[in-house]
């Protein structure tokens, strides 16, 4: 299992990346500044580093230059600044890729996978497939099969349904679903959840019964 070191002084950014990384099957460690990242790199061997630029103690560019003195570990730099000068500075400091905030966590996971694949490092192993009667959910392949027939969902519907299934038997509030599926920067309201649940039930046909409505709370996936 490949290990990702997430370095950012913002806890919510670290948590967001960690959530997606663990979902993809990666092992995760984290640091809140460049100095801590440097210490971790000297005592352990992360397979790739995701590092913010603006941090206390030691900024991302400086940390990258220090790490390059003893390690060639791939580094993806995160920054709110996307000017050409900043990107050039990053690559001159030894980074392998540069991602501008705000970023798509899914795209970041794809960049991580591409870099690890090029480096010949191991990608996450296949995860479990959930099955209940004629309903099959392949998390790895992002496939949902209803009574032998593959059904299509939008990317957000997949995310919402997968989260419900992975947390089956657990009451999930609308706020929890928005935070976990849409992310902390979502600007809509909880009626978005109801709309997507309605569409999921249409897609699932006879297995729509598995999604229970909890009045005044949210939803739960039940077998």
Secondary structure as GFF3:
##gff-version 3
##sequence-region A 1 223
A	DSSP	beta_strand	3	7	.	.	.	ID=ss1
A	DSSP	alpha_helix	11	23	.	.	.	ID=ss2
A	DSSP	beta_strand	27	31	.	.	.	ID=ss3
A	DSSP	alpha_helix	34	43	.	.	.	ID=ss4
A	DSSP	beta_strand	48	52	.	.	.	ID=ss5
A	DSSP	alpha_helix	60	67	.	.	.	ID=ss6
A	DSSP	beta_strand	74	79	.	.	.	ID=ss7
A	DSSP	alpha_helix	84	93	.	.	.	ID=ss8
A	DSSP	beta_strand	97	100	.	.	.	ID=ss9
A	DSSP	alpha_helix	105	118	.	.	.	ID=ss10
A	DSSP	beta_strand	129	132	.	.	.	ID=ss11
A	DSSP	beta_strand	135	138	.	.	.	ID=ss12
A	DSSP	beta_strand	143	146	.	.	.	ID=ss13
A	DSSP	beta_strand	149	151	.	.	.	ID=ss14
A	DSSP	alpha_helix	155	166	.	.	.	ID=ss15
A	DSSP	beta_strand	172	173	.	.	.	ID=ss16
A	DSSP	alpha_helix	174	177	.	.	.	ID=ss17
A	DSSP	pi_helix	178	182	.	.	.	ID=ss18
A	DSSP	alpha_helix	191	204	.	.	.	ID=ss19
A	DSSP	three_ten_helix	205	210	.	.	.	ID=ss20
A	DSSP	beta_strand	211	214	.	.	.	ID=ss21
A	DSSP	beta_strand	218	221	.	.	.	ID=ss22
###
